[in-house]
Amino acid sequence: MADTYKCPVCGMEVTPETAGGKSEYKGHTYYFCSKADKDTFDQNPEKYISQEQKTAG
């Protein structure tokens, strides 16, 4: 079973194989359901990172 990740913009679950894109930010990799969500995240990543992710490392 493939690892799943939550798109930080819309909350949809994606796998690295089905992701519409990915971004690196502050040492973490984020996967997105679409290129549009990736572009939205890249413009203002702090808006989409949950408090848990901000303090996780």
Secondary structure as GFF3:
##gff-version 3
##sequence-region A 1 57
A	DSSP	beta_strand	5	6	.	.	.	ID=ss1
A	DSSP	beta_strand	13	14	.	.	.	ID=ss2
A	DSSP	beta_strand	21	25	.	.	.	ID=ss3
A	DSSP	beta_strand	28	32	.	.	.	ID=ss4
A	DSSP	alpha_helix	35	43	.	.	.	ID=ss5
A	DSSP	alpha_helix	45	48	.	.	.	ID=ss6
A	DSSP	alpha_helix	51	55	.	.	.	ID=ss7
###
